[in-house]
Amino acid sequence: MKVTEKDVLYVAGLANLELTEGEQARMVRDLNSILEYMDRLNTLDTTDVPAMAQTSDRFGLDQSKQGTERFSYTYREDIHNGLRPSLPHDEALANAPETDGTFFTVPKVIERA
Amino acid sequence: MDLDTLTIDQARTDIAQGRTSAADLTELFYSRIEERDGAIGAYLTLCKERALNKAAGIDDLVRQGKPLPPLAGVPVGIKDVMVTRGVRTTAGSKILNNYIPPYTCTAVERLEAAGAVVLGKMNCDEFAMGSSNENSAYKPVHNPRDLTRVPGGSSGGSAAAVASGTAIATLGSDTGGSIRQPAAFCGVVGLMPTYGRVSRYGLIAFASSLDHIGPLTKTVKDAALMLRTIAGRDPMDSTSADVPVPDYVAQLAKPIHGLKVGVAKEYFGDGLDSEVRTSVEGAIQKLAKCGCEIIPVSLPHTQYAIPTYYLVATAEASSNLARFDGVRYGHRAAGIRTLSEMYERSRDEGFGPEVKRRIMLGTYALSAGYYDAYYLKAQKVRTLLTRDFEEAFREVDAIVTPTSPTTAFKLGEKSDDPLAMYLADIYTVTADLVGIPGISIPCGEDREGLPIGLQILGRHFDESTILRLAHTYESSRN
């Protein structure tokens, strides 16, 4: 067993998930079974292999350019007039579970001792 | 009018020539949905008033004798992971149960600008995470060919609607096979374009470096029409590529004689159902008869694709799904007292088991002490998988494989075993990791009458070649 119940609780905390006790036990079992399968990657030597985070820095770009210059097609001139208007305030708030009409509201972050 | 075989061109021509109106056609589809979708469950939300308004606009153009846009009056469905202004969008999740988006996904906007009529939003696995559609928080989808079986996933509703004639075409999304595998299971055409070919703006993010939008249709020509409409650079998505969009439809007729078609032995190994194998091999022979040169190729890292995919995809998902915090939209747990309790309880109540599993796996793979061993390792193997295809595409113009190792499995058959479910994606995940386009087209049936899919993979931004091959093969079967 690579992943213990303690690991699951720690990771759930990082992920902002509150797992019920039943969910915790199931998660320990599932993560171990999945990670055991993932371990086959360790049979590959990847010492000199560069990591790849996305495909678009390999394809469809001007290969003669270097670094961020290769993405220069995403640049545009600054726009001083005629910017797209932002989302109207009421629409931005419309899906919120709780607002005071102006702001999103949440429980107090700092409690008085 | 036979809605089971109705294609985009026929619908548009019938409307243009006055044999039907866009409004009548829309009503006809809603009656069909009423009649059939109860047993199938492809739709999550219908937007009839919006659709009839749109159809009325098309009928005005007809009356005034004005030119009709390319998809005029064509009834379509949209996978519920693409936002639609004013129409509830859930991503198949309870956490977005009441979400009414304030804007519309670029691909949907482009379909509507081309005259398409959106009938409703299609059922799918929660946040597109699944291979059977059983992870929908609302209801499962039943395969129209056999109601005891899954339609595939995650775009199960999108595939089942096309297969049951409750939409002419639909949009799906593909992160690890979610367009191609349900297309194969339901016996329709499913096209995943090159990464960056279609804007992701307004697609609720699962794994941003792997997410693609693409069409599910009855014919290859319809897929070409849909892609031509939605493809191209969009300033709202900086990863959408600035690469010219060819006229895919016009190129379909170009002969495929002399094209080099690769067959990789790694896609015909253990675990491949023998009837699927026979059917796909038959399709390869057909392509040879059409004048293609069949060339064996090797993709030696194929066995590492599933672990690589499920590490990269879950890591990205754990980050993307952090936005669901119960503050700006989505579910918020009741009776909570602190901020952290609000986050944790809202997410625990809002997300289903598979989504939690993937968030946990991704968070674990990114956490201190495991990042190098899992996430970074997977990113490096992603490079090796990409090199496999770069090598192969020096020799060949396209690669053909089965889309899925089996035909549609039974509802409930794999739902208790996440790993078994992940392995169902074995032939589709690599194209997502590499960013190349792929199409699944029907190539036969097993002895129970369940559809089998042929997958054709192509070079980056070369959808034209795989569409031509698919179209020629499709014509050779008729």
Chai-1 contact restraints between the chains, C-beta under 6 A:
chainA,res_idxA,chainB,res_idxB,connection_type,confidence,min_distance_angstrom,max_distance_angstrom,comment,restraint_id
A,V11,B,M360,contact,1.0,0.0,6.0,A-B,restraint_1
A,V11,B,T363,contact,1.0,0.0,6.0,A-B,restraint_2
A,V11,B,Y364,contact,1.0,0.0,6.0,A-B,restraint_3
A,L14,B,T363,contact,1.0,0.0,6.0,A-B,restraint_4
A,A15,B,I359,contact,1.0,0.0,6.0,A-B,restraint_5
A,A15,B,T363,contact,1.0,0.0,6.0,A-B,restraint_6
A,N16,B,Y343,contact,1.0,0.0,6.0,A-B,restraint_7
A,N16,B,E344,contact,1.0,0.0,6.0,A-B,restraint_8
A,N16,B,R347,contact,1.0,0.0,6.0,A-B,restraint_9
A,L17,B,R347,contact,1.0,0.0,6.0,A-B,restraint_10
A,L17,B,D348,contact,1.0,0.0,6.0,A-B,restraint_11
A,E18,B,E344,contact,1.0,0.0,6.0,A-B,restraint_12
A,E18,B,R345,contact,1.0,0.0,6.0,A-B,restraint_13
A,E18,B,D348,contact,1.0,0.0,6.0,A-B,restraint_14
A,M27,B,M360,contact,1.0,0.0,6.0,A-B,restraint_15
A,D30,B,R357,contact,1.0,0.0,6.0,A-B,restraint_16
A,D30,B,P418,contact,1.0,0.0,6.0,A-B,restraint_17
A,S33,B,L419,contact,1.0,0.0,6.0,A-B,restraint_18
A,I34,B,L419,contact,1.0,0.0,6.0,A-B,restraint_19
A,Y37,B,L419,contact,1.0,0.0,6.0,A-B,restraint_20
A,M38,B,P307,contact,1.0,0.0,6.0,A-B,restraint_21
A,R40,B,P307,contact,1.0,0.0,6.0,A-B,restraint_22
A,L41,B,Y304,contact,1.0,0.0,6.0,A-B,restraint_23
A,L41,B,P307,contact,1.0,0.0,6.0,A-B,restraint_24
A,L41,B,K377,contact,1.0,0.0,6.0,A-B,restraint_25
A,L41,B,V381,contact,1.0,0.0,6.0,A-B,restraint_26
A,T46,B,K380,contact,1.0,0.0,6.0,A-B,restraint_27
A,V49,B,K380,contact,1.0,0.0,6.0,A-B,restraint_28
A,V49,B,T383,contact,1.0,0.0,6.0,A-B,restraint_29
A,P50,B,T383,contact,1.0,0.0,6.0,A-B,restraint_30
A,A51,B,L376,contact,1.0,0.0,6.0,A-B,restraint_31
A,A51,B,Q379,contact,1.0,0.0,6.0,A-B,restraint_32
A,A51,B,K380,contact,1.0,0.0,6.0,A-B,restraint_33
A,M52,B,Q379,contact,1.0,0.0,6.0,A-B,restraint_34
A,M52,B,R382,contact,1.0,0.0,6.0,A-B,restraint_35
A,M52,B,T383,contact,1.0,0.0,6.0,A-B,restraint_36
A,Q54,B,S209,contact,1.0,0.0,6.0,A-B,restraint_37
A,T55,B,Y195,contact,1.0,0.0,6.0,A-B,restraint_38
A,T55,B,G435,contact,1.0,0.0,6.0,A-B,restraint_39
A,S56,B,G196,contact,1.0,0.0,6.0,A-B,restraint_40
A,S56,B,T239,contact,1.0,0.0,6.0,A-B,restraint_41
A,F59,B,H460,contact,1.0,0.0,6.0,A-B,restraint_42
A,G60,B,A241,contact,1.0,0.0,6.0,A-B,restraint_43
A,G60,B,V243,contact,1.0,0.0,6.0,A-B,restraint_44
A,G60,B,F461,contact,1.0,0.0,6.0,A-B,restraint_45
A,Y73,B,D242,contact,1.0,0.0,6.0,A-B,restraint_46
A,T74,B,S238,contact,1.0,0.0,6.0,A-B,restraint_47
A,L87,B,P102,contact,1.0,0.0,6.0,A-B,restraint_48
A,E91,B,P102,contact,1.0,0.0,6.0,A-B,restraint_49
A,N95,B,Y99,contact,1.0,0.0,6.0,A-B,restraint_50
A,N95,B,Y329,contact,1.0,0.0,6.0,A-B,restraint_51
A,A96,B,R328,contact,1.0,0.0,6.0,A-B,restraint_52
A,P97,B,R332,contact,1.0,0.0,6.0,A-B,restraint_53
A,F104,B,V327,contact,1.0,0.0,6.0,A-B,restraint_54
A,F104,B,R328,contact,1.0,0.0,6.0,A-B,restraint_55
A,V106,B,V327,contact,1.0,0.0,6.0,A-B,restraint_56
A,V106,B,L339,contact,1.0,0.0,6.0,A-B,restraint_57
A,P107,B,T338,contact,1.0,0.0,6.0,A-B,restraint_58
A,P107,B,L339,contact,1.0,0.0,6.0,A-B,restraint_59
A,P107,B,M342,contact,1.0,0.0,6.0,A-B,restraint_60
A,V109,B,L339,contact,1.0,0.0,6.0,A-B,restraint_61
